[in-house]
């Protein structure tokens, strides 16, 4: 069974670089303020979501296991 994730973008930090959207476009999109939002954490693999988080230039993406609360990134 696939791991369920909780993905959050800190809008106080996000600069709208859209690297996350490039890497995992089914999971992330830019909102009207040109900041990233996690719209569907189940739409891609854990690996792709973690890759997107790791490539955020301002470390605005937080990823945790939705069931256990284990922080996966950062």
Secondary structure, DSSP 8 states (H G I E B T S, - for coil): ----EEEEE-TTT-----HHHHH-TTTEEE-TTS-EEE--GGGS-HHHHHHHHHT-TT--EEEEETTT--EEE-
